[in-house]
């Protein structure tokens, strides 16, 4: 059940008591987030992250993905949409929400990144890049060592198509080592993609 339907749109979606002022959050809850607007490189790819992965953001991501607090999808969507619009990241041909495996979607009950993007996809020019899939279920990246994270994702993604002259914006919730972006970009490059950029809600990168 999508519980945000039952929340007052003027009440903070985190504390559920104070008046919301931005991204469906109140001033007090917004202060607990660490806004960094970071830009950094993952190999040769430009990446962006809106917030630093502090304890508050860690709890929010976990609450959304593992406790199925789907009301937070609207919060995350507003964050990504505002940042992407201001930084002109939607001037691309395709949006690619980082896909989950079929097993993960079945277990969780929803496609967590796609749900976030669904709120704003009709308000931007690019469309979804269809048929890009995660064929193999993998372990959660944050539970693994640096070496294990790289091996964990090898061969997990699949796409059949021609992206000659096209640009793609990958959207994810969290960037840590960047291995997910790297593996997805490798698959896109095999289809002759012109440019790949990444945008995440949060990351462990603090410096530009």
N, C-alpha and C positions, 0 to 999 in steps of 0.2 A: 504494500500500500504506500502510495506516495504521500508522505505525511505533511509536506509543505502546503498542501491544499487547505489544511485546516488551521494554518497560522494567519494571524492578522498581518497584512502586508506592511503595516507601519510598526511592527514590533520586531526587535532584534531576533534573528534566527538562532543565535547561540544562547544568550541568557534568557530569552523569551520573556523579558520584563521591561526593558528600556526601549525608548523610541529609536527606530533605525534611522541612520543618517546617510549611509553609503553602503552599497553592496549588501543591503538587507541586514546590516549590522549597526549596533549603537556605538557611540564614541568610546565607551569603556572597552568594549570588545575589540574595536579596531586598534586601540592603543596596545593591545596585547600581541598584535601581529607586527612583524618586523619588515617593513616595506623597504626593498632594496633596488627594485627596477634594474636588475643586473643584466648585463650583456657579456657573454663570454664565448669562447670557441670550444667546440667538441670536434677534435681533429680539424677539418677544414670547414666545418659547418657552424654558422652563426646560431647561437642559442640565447634565449631570453628567459628570465625567471622574475616573477613579480615580487615574491616574498622570500625571506630567508626561512629555512626549515628549523624554526625554534620549537620549543616545547608545546606552545599553543597550537601552532600549525600541525605539528606531529599528531596531536590529539584529534584535531579536526579531520585530517586525512583518514586516520584510523576509524573514527566514528562514522565517517561516510562509507568507507569501503567495507569495513568488517562488522559494524553494528547496524548497517543499512539505514543510516540516518539520511535518507534521500533529500530531505529539505536543504541540505548543504549543497546539493548540485546547483541550486539557483544562486547561492552565494558565490561559488567558484565560477559559475558562468559569467556573472556580472564582473568579477575581477578580471577574467581573461578577455572578455569583450571590450571593456574599457581600455585595457592596456594595449590590446592588439589594434584597436581603432586609432588610438593616439599615436602609436609607433608605426602605423601603416603596414602592419604585418599581414593584413588580409588582402594585400595587393598581390595575390598569387592565383594560380589556376585551381589548386585543390587544397582542401583541408583534410588532414589525416589524423583522426583521433587514434591514439595508441591503442591497438586492439588487444582484447583479452582472448584467451582460448575459449572454445565452446564449453569446456568443462568448468572453467572459472565463472563464466556468465551463468551457467546453470546452477552452480553452487551458491553464487552471490545473489542471483535473482535479477540482476540488471547489468548492463554494460556501462561501467561507471564513467568513462571518459566520453563515450558517445552521448550519454544522457546530459552531460555538461554542455557539450557543443550543440545539442539539439535546440537549446534555447535561443541561440543567436545565428544559426546557420542560414535562416531565411532572411536575415538582415544584412548579410554580407554578400559580395559578388561570387567568391569561389564556392564550388560545390564539394561534396564529399568525394574522396577517391575511393570508389567502390572496388570490391574484390581484393583488397589488401587484407590478408588474414593472418592470424596467429595459429599455425597448424599444430603446434605442440605445446602441451601444458608445461609450465616451468615453475621452479620454486620462486618465492618472493625474493626479489633482488636484495632488499635491505637485510635479509637474514644471512647473506652469504659474504665470504671474503672477496677481496678485489679480484683475485684470479678466478674464483668460482663464479663470480658474476659474469665475466666475459664468456666462459665456457657454457654457462647455463642457457644463454640465448642463441647460441650458434645454430643456424638452420631452423629457428622457430617461426620465422615469418615467410610469407609467400605472396607474390604478386605476378600476374601474367598480363602484360599490356605494354603499350608503347607510350612513353612520356617524353619523347623528343621535343625539345623546346618548351617544356612545361616546368612550372615551379610548384613546390609542395611545402605546406606548413604542417609539421608534426605537432600535435598538441598532447601533452601529458600532464599528470598531476605533480610528479616529483622527478627531478633530475639529481642523481647522486654521482655515480662515476660517468654517466653518459653512455653506458653500453647499450641501453635500449635504443637510443637515438642512432648510435653507430650502426647497429645491426639492421635497423629499419632503413637507414640511408643506403647501406650496401645493396639491399634488395632493390631500392628505387634506382640506384645507379645502373643496375643491370638492365633496366628498362629505359636507359638513356635520359634520365631526368636532368633538367638544366640546372636547377637550384633547389636546395633543401634547407629549410630553416626550422628551428624548434622553439616552442613556447611552452613553459610550464608554470603552474601556479606557484610552485616553491622549489627551492634547490638548496644544496649545502654550499653553493658558491656565494661568497659575500663580496669579494672584490671583483671589479671589472677586469 
